[in-house]
Amino acid sequence: MLTDIDTWVLDLDNTLYPADSALAAQVTHGILSSVAEFYGTDVVGARQIQADLVAEYGTSLRGAMTTRNIDPHEFLSFERRIDYSVLSPDPALAAALTALPGRCFVYTNGSAYHAEQALRQLGLTACFDGIFDILAGDLIPKPYEESLDAFLTRFTVDPGRAVMFDDLPVNLEVPRARGMATVLVGGPPAAGNGASYREVGVRQWQVWDLPSFLHSLTAPAVNPSTM
């Protein structure tokens, strides 16, 4: 399984840390606060505007830049007020990432600053060979083709030997079309045996326990004769 992979590409938010974490809540609050400020509305109005921006432009940031000519650094300034100490080190994930063959990258629609702070708190900084953020992609976010192509070019990635991990199915469509293996992190749980992952298509998986899934890729096979 994934024995031909030499490049591991992972989303950050709700992928390397869970969607129910206190950090995820802060990010959501920060985005809504920026939308409320720049569109002159309250939180209720900001929620609807934010949903509309994401639906039409892929991210709140790109939508705000397009519709209001908002400076991206001003929009993302909320990241400087986030308390990243709510994250705890994840030694199991660090060990699983370190054991993977080849290179690992973070590919995020957030900023490199946000990714760096989160990785530091998670104890994962040394696990990655690079970060590709929204600014590196000329402010074009996932799931747009231009964003993925810029990532592949920046790090000289062969999509046929790469796998993309993300918590949003829409962000996996273009990588799959480019020939990458894809892994959906989270989503509706599988019925039945409580497995940590399942295969959902050709070179496609869904996982609920990322460290366990990654560990299964590098763990030595058990010889039945020794049991």
C-alpha positions as CSV (number, residue, x, y, z in Angstrom):
1,M,0.0,0.0,0.0
2,L,1.5,3.3,-1.2
3,T,4.9,1.6,-1.7
4,D,5.6,3.7,-4.7
5,I,5.3,7.0,-2.9
6,D,8.3,9.3,-2.4
7,T,6.5,12.6,-1.7
8,W,4.0,13.0,1.2
9,V,1.8,16.2,1.0
10,L,-0.3,17.0,4.0
11,D,-2.8,19.8,4.7
12,L,-2.4,21.5,8.1
13,D,-5.7,22.6,9.7
14,N,-8.0,19.8,10.7
15,T,-5.5,17.3,9.2
16,L,-2.4,17.4,11.4
17,Y,-4.5,18.4,14.3
18,P,-8.2,17.5,14.9
19,A,-11.1,19.6,13.8
20,D,-12.5,19.7,17.3
21,S,-9.3,21.3,18.8
22,A,-9.2,24.7,20.4
23,L,-6.9,25.9,17.7
24,A,-9.5,25.1,15.0
25,A,-12.1,27.1,16.9
26,Q,-9.7,30.1,17.1
27,V,-9.0,30.0,13.4
28,T,-12.7,29.9,12.6
29,H,-13.3,32.8,15.0
30,G,-10.4,34.8,13.5
31,I,-11.7,34.4,9.9
32,L,-15.2,35.4,10.9
33,S,-13.8,38.4,12.8
34,S,-11.9,39.5,9.7
35,V,-15.0,39.1,7.5
36,A,-17.1,41.0,10.0
37,E,-14.6,43.9,10.2
38,F,-14.0,44.3,6.4
39,Y,-17.7,43.8,5.4
40,G,-19.1,45.9,8.3
41,T,-21.4,43.3,9.7
42,D,-22.0,41.2,12.8
43,V,-21.0,37.6,13.5
44,V,-24.3,36.2,12.1
45,G,-23.8,38.2,8.9
46,A,-20.2,37.3,8.7
47,R,-21.0,33.6,8.8
48,Q,-23.3,33.9,5.7
49,I,-20.8,36.1,3.9
50,Q,-17.9,33.7,4.7
51,A,-19.9,30.7,3.4
52,D,-20.7,32.6,0.2
53,L,-17.1,33.6,-0.3
54,V,-15.8,30.0,0.2
55,A,-18.4,28.7,-2.2
56,E,-17.5,31.1,-5.0
57,Y,-13.8,31.8,-4.5
58,G,-12.4,28.7,-2.6
59,T,-11.4,30.7,0.5
60,S,-12.6,33.6,2.5
61,L,-9.3,35.4,1.8
62,R,-9.5,35.2,-2.0
63,G,-13.1,36.2,-1.9
64,A,-12.4,39.2,0.3
65,M,-9.5,40.3,-2.0
66,T,-11.7,39.9,-5.1
67,T,-14.8,41.6,-3.8
68,R,-13.3,44.3,-1.5
69,N,-9.7,44.6,-2.6
70,I,-8.6,43.7,0.9
71,D,-4.8,43.4,1.7
72,P,-4.2,39.7,2.4
73,H,-1.8,40.4,5.3
74,E,-4.4,42.6,6.9
75,F,-7.0,39.8,6.5
76,L,-4.7,37.2,8.0
77,S,-3.5,39.5,10.9
78,F,-5.8,37.5,13.2
79,E,-3.2,34.7,13.1
80,R,-0.8,36.8,15.2
81,R,-3.4,36.8,18.0
82,I,-3.9,33.0,18.1
83,D,-2.9,31.1,21.2
84,Y,-1.0,28.2,19.7
85,S,-0.2,26.8,23.2
86,V,-3.6,25.0,23.1
87,L,-1.9,22.4,20.9
88,S,0.1,19.6,22.5
89,P,3.0,17.6,21.0
90,D,2.0,14.6,19.1
91,P,4.9,12.1,19.4
92,A,2.9,9.3,17.7
93,L,2.4,11.4,14.6
94,A,6.0,12.7,14.7
95,A,7.3,9.1,14.7
96,A,5.0,8.0,11.9
97,L,6.0,11.0,9.7
98,T,9.7,10.5,10.4
99,A,9.5,6.9,9.3
100,L,8.0,7.7,5.9
101,P,10.4,7.3,2.9
102,G,11.1,10.4,0.9
103,R,10.0,14.0,1.5
104,C,7.1,15.5,3.5
105,F,5.5,18.9,2.8
106,V,2.7,20.9,4.4
107,Y,0.4,22.4,1.7
108,T,-2.0,24.9,3.3
109,N,-4.4,27.6,2.4
110,G,-3.2,29.4,5.5
111,S,0.0,31.3,5.9
112,A,3.5,29.9,6.5
113,Y,3.5,31.8,9.9
114,H,0.4,29.9,11.0
115,A,1.8,26.6,9.8
116,E,5.2,27.2,11.5
117,Q,3.6,28.0,14.8
118,A,1.3,25.0,14.7
119,L,4.0,22.6,13.7
120,R,6.3,23.9,16.5
121,Q,3.6,23.2,19.1
122,L,2.8,19.8,17.7
123,G,6.5,18.9,17.7
124,L,6.4,18.2,14.0
125,T,8.7,20.9,12.6
126,A,11.6,18.5,11.8
127,C,9.3,16.1,10.0
128,F,8.7,18.4,7.0
129,D,11.0,19.5,4.2
130,G,8.9,22.6,3.3
131,I,5.7,24.5,3.6
132,F,3.6,25.8,0.7
133,D,1.2,28.4,1.8
134,I,-1.4,30.7,0.3
135,L,1.2,33.4,-0.4
136,A,3.6,31.0,-2.1
137,G,0.7,30.1,-4.4
138,D,0.2,33.7,-5.4
139,L,-2.9,33.8,-3.3
140,I,-4.6,31.1,-5.4
141,P,-5.9,28.5,-2.9
142,K,-6.7,24.8,-3.1
143,P,-8.7,23.4,-4.8
144,Y,-7.7,25.4,-7.9
145,E,-5.4,23.7,-10.5
146,E,-3.1,26.7,-10.5
147,S,-2.4,26.2,-6.8
148,L,-1.5,22.5,-7.1
149,D,0.6,23.1,-10.2
150,A,2.6,25.8,-8.5
151,F,3.2,23.5,-5.6
152,L,4.4,20.6,-7.8
153,T,6.7,23.0,-9.7
154,R,8.1,24.6,-6.6
155,F,9.2,21.3,-5.1
156,T,9.8,19.3,-8.3
157,V,7.2,16.7,-7.4
158,D,6.2,13.8,-9.6
159,P,2.4,13.5,-9.0
160,G,2.5,9.8,-9.9
161,R,4.7,9.2,-6.9
162,A,3.0,11.5,-4.5
163,V,0.0,11.3,-2.1
164,M,-2.2,14.2,-0.8
165,F,-3.8,14.2,2.6
166,D,-6.7,16.7,3.3
167,D,-9.8,16.9,5.4
168,L,-11.9,18.4,2.5
169,P,-12.9,16.1,-0.4
170,V,-13.0,19.0,-2.8
171,N,-9.3,19.6,-2.2
172,L,-8.4,16.1,-3.3
173,E,-10.2,16.2,-6.7
174,V,-7.4,18.1,-8.6
175,P,-4.6,16.0,-7.0
176,R,-6.4,12.8,-8.0
177,A,-6.9,14.1,-11.6
178,R,-3.1,14.8,-11.7
179,G,-2.4,11.2,-10.8
180,M,-1.7,11.6,-7.1
181,A,-2.9,9.1,-4.5
182,T,-5.3,10.8,-2.1
183,V,-6.3,10.3,1.5
184,L,-9.3,12.0,3.1
185,V,-8.7,12.7,6.8
186,G,-11.8,12.5,8.9
187,G,-15.4,12.5,7.6
188,P,-18.2,10.2,8.3
189,P,-17.0,7.1,10.3
190,A,-17.0,3.7,8.7
191,A,-19.7,1.4,10.0
192,G,-18.7,-1.8,11.7
193,N,-15.3,-2.8,13.0
194,G,-13.9,0.6,14.1
195,A,-11.0,0.5,11.6
196,S,-8.7,3.5,11.5
197,Y,-8.9,3.6,7.7
198,R,-10.6,2.2,4.7
199,E,-9.8,2.0,1.0
200,V,-12.5,3.9,-1.0
201,G,-11.2,3.7,-4.5
202,V,-8.1,3.2,-6.7
203,R,-5.3,4.8,-4.7
204,Q,-7.8,6.5,-2.5
205,W,-8.3,6.1,1.3
206,Q,-10.2,7.6,4.1
207,V,-8.6,7.7,7.6
208,W,-9.8,8.5,11.1
209,D,-6.5,7.9,12.9
210,L,-3.7,9.5,10.9
211,P,-0.7,8.3,13.0
212,S,-2.0,4.7,12.9
213,F,-2.5,4.8,9.2
214,L,0.9,6.2,8.5
215,H,2.5,3.7,10.9
216,S,0.8,0.9,9.0
217,L,2.7,1.9,5.9
218,T,6.1,1.4,7.4
219,A,5.5,-1.2,10.0
220,P,7.3,-4.6,9.3
221,A,5.0,-7.3,8.1
222,V,4.1,-10.0,10.6
223,N,5.3,-13.5,9.7
224,P,2.5,-15.9,10.7
225,S,5.1,-18.6,11.3
226,T,6.5,-16.6,14.2
227,M,3.2,-16.1,16.0
